[in-house]
C-alpha cells in the first residue's frame, strides 16, 4: 500500500495544479477528496485557497500514510483525513467540491451510480462533483490507453473498467446532477464536471 500511494503521489503532484486551474476555486470553501490517497489534489487546492477546509476519505490502511503526507506539506490543520467507505456514503454534507480522481475505473456501473448519489447528497446547492479518469470513445476500443487500461481493470478488479463520457453523463443525470461538462486535459485522462442544482 505504501509503495502504491507513493507511485500515485508522483503521478498526481504535477497534475494537481492543472486540475485546480481547470476547475477554478471560486466559491470553494469545503472540499471532499474521495479515495484521496496521498492528498496531492487536496494539498494543491489548499495551497491555492488558504481558507479552504478539506476532508479526505480513504480506507483505514491508507489514513496514516495520508496523514504523513499532510504533515510534510504543513497542511494537517487545513486538510483532514478519516477512514470510511465511499460506497456506503460516509461523506458528511455541505461540500462545495467533491473530487473523484482515478477512482471510478475501480468500480462497476452500479457502484459508481451509488457513489454519485451519495456525492449529490453531500454537496451544498451549486456544489460540483469532479471526476478525473480515462475516458473511452463511444466504440469502447479507443483511445488506446483507456482501452488497455480497461483490460487491466478487468484483470485487477472485481468489476472495474474504463467508461465513456456518455456512460458518466447518464449515471450523473440519473443521480440528479445537472450542467454536466467534459474538460479535456493534457495526458491520458480528462475531467467530467457535474453541478448540483
C-alpha positions in Angstrom: 0.0 0.0 0.0 2.8 2.4 0.9 4.5 1.9 -2.5 1.2 2.2 -4.4 0.3 5.5 -2.7 3.9 6.8 -3.3 3.5 6.0 -7.0 0.1 7.7 -7.2 1.6 10.7 -5.5 4.3 11.0 -8.0 1.7 10.9 -10.8 -0.6 13.3 -9.1 1.7 16.1 -7.9 2.4 17.6 -11.4 -1.2 17.1 -12.4 -2.9 18.6 -9.4 -2.2 22.3 -10.2 -3.6 21.6 -13.7 -6.8 20.4 -12.1 -7.0 23.4 -9.8 -6.6 25.7 -12.8 -9.2 23.8 -14.9 -11.8 23.7 -12.1 -11.2 27.0 -10.5 -11.5 27.9 -6.8 -14.3 30.4 -6.8 -16.8 29.6 -4.1 -14.8 26.6 -2.9 -14.8 26.7 0.9 -15.2 23.0 1.8 -13.8 20.1 -0.3 -14.1 16.3 -0.1 -11.5 14.1 -1.7 -12.8 10.6 -2.1 -10.0 8.0 -2.1 -7.6 10.9 -1.9 -4.5 8.7 -1.2 -1.5 10.9 -0.6 -3.7 14.0 -0.6 -1.9 15.6 -3.6 -5.1 17.1 -5.0 -6.4 18.4 -1.7 -3.0 19.8 -1.0 -3.0 21.7 -4.3 -6.4 23.2 -3.6 -5.4 24.1 0.0 -2.4 25.9 -1.3 -4.5 27.8 -3.8 -7.1 28.7 -1.2 -5.6 29.2 2.3 -9.1 29.4 3.9 -10.2 26.1 2.4 -11.1 23.2 4.7 -10.7 19.8 3.0 -11.6 16.3 4.1 -10.0 13.1 2.6 -11.9 9.9 2.9 -10.0 6.7 2.3 -9.7 3.1 3.6 -8.2 2.6 7.1 -4.9 1.3 5.8 -4.2 4.5 3.8 -5.2 7.0 6.5 -1.8 7.0 8.4 0.1 7.4 5.1 -2.1 10.3 4.1 -1.5 12.0 7.5 2.2 11.7 6.9 1.9 13.5 3.5 -0.2 16.2 5.1 2.3 16.7 7.9 5.2 17.0 5.4 3.1 19.6 3.5 2.4 21.5 6.7 -1.3 21.3 6.0 -2.5 18.9 8.7 -4.7 21.6 10.2 -6.3 22.6 6.9 -6.7 19.1 5.3 -8.2 16.3 7.5 -8.3 12.6 6.7 -10.6 10.0 8.1 -11.4 6.3 7.4 -14.6 5.4 5.6 -16.3 3.6 2.8 -17.3 5.7 -0.2 -19.7 3.0 -1.3 -21.6 3.4 1.9 -21.8 7.2 1.8 -19.7 8.1 4.8 -19.4 11.6 3.5 -20.9 14.4 5.7 -22.6 17.3 4.0 -22.1 20.9 2.9 -19.3 20.4 0.5 -18.7 22.9 -2.4 -16.5 20.4 -4.3 -16.1 16.7 -4.3 -13.2 15.0 -6.1 -13.0 11.5 -7.6 -9.5 11.3 -9.1 -8.7 7.9 -10.7 -11.4 6.2 -8.7 -14.4 5.3 -10.9 -12.5 2.8 -13.0 -12.2 0.6 -9.9 -16.0 0.1 -9.7 -18.9 -1.2 -11.6 -21.6 1.0 -13.2 -23.9 0.3 -10.3 -21.3 1.1 -7.7 -20.4 4.4 -9.5 -24.1 5.3 -9.6 -24.3 4.7 -5.8 -21.2 7.0 -5.3 -22.7 9.7 -7.4 -25.9 9.6 -5.4 -24.0 9.9 -2.1 -22.0 12.7 -3.6 -25.1 14.6 -4.6 -26.5 14.4 -1.1 -23.1 15.6 0.4 -22.8 18.7 -1.9 -24.2 22.1 -1.0 -26.5 23.7 -3.5 -24.4 24.7 -6.5 -21.6 22.3 -5.5 -19.7 20.4 -8.1 -18.5 16.8 -8.5 -15.3 16.4 -10.4 -14.4 13.1 -11.9 -10.9 12.5 -13.4 -10.4 9.3 -15.3 -9.5 7.6 -18.6 -12.5 8.1 -20.9 -13.3 5.7 -23.7 -14.7 6.8 -27.0 -18.2 5.5 -27.8 -16.8 2.5 -29.7 -15.0 1.5 -26.4 -11.9 0.4 -28.4 -10.1 3.8 -28.3 -8.2 5.8 -27.3 -5.6 3.1 -26.9 -4.5 3.9 -23.3 -8.1 3.9 -21.9 -8.9 0.7 -23.8 -5.8 -1.1 -22.5 -6.4 0.3 -19.0 -9.9 -1.2 -19.1 -8.4 -4.6 -19.8 -6.1 -4.0 -16.8 -9.1 -3.3 -14.6 -10.8 -6.5 -15.9 -7.8 -8.4 -14.6 -7.1 -6.4 -11.4 -10.6 -5.7 -10.0 -13.8 -7.5 -9.4 -15.9 -5.2 -11.7 -13.9 -2.2 -12.7 -13.4 -0.8 -16.3 -12.9 2.4 -18.3 -16.1 4.1 -19.3 -17.3 6.5 -21.9 -18.3 10.1 -21.4 -21.9 9.1 -22.3 -22.0 6.5 -19.6 -20.8 9.0 -17.0 -23.3 11.6 -18.2 -26.2 9.0 -18.0 -25.2 8.0 -14.4 -24.8 11.6 -13.3 -28.2 12.6 -14.7 -29.8 9.6 -13.1 -28.3 10.7 -9.7 -29.8 14.1 -10.1 -26.8 16.2 -11.4 -27.2 19.0 -13.9 -24.8 21.1 -16.1 -22.5 18.2 -16.9 -19.5 19.0 -19.0 -16.2 17.5 -20.1 -12.9 19.3 -19.7 -10.0 17.9 -21.8 -6.6 17.9 -20.2 -3.1 17.1 -21.5 -2.3 13.4 -20.9 -4.4 10.3 -20.9 -7.2 11.4 -18.5 -9.9 14.1 -18.7 -12.4 15.6 -16.4 -16.2 15.3 -16.1 -17.7 18.1 -14.0 -21.3 17.9 -12.8 -23.2 20.5 -10.8 -25.9 20.1 -8.1 -28.9 22.3 -8.9 
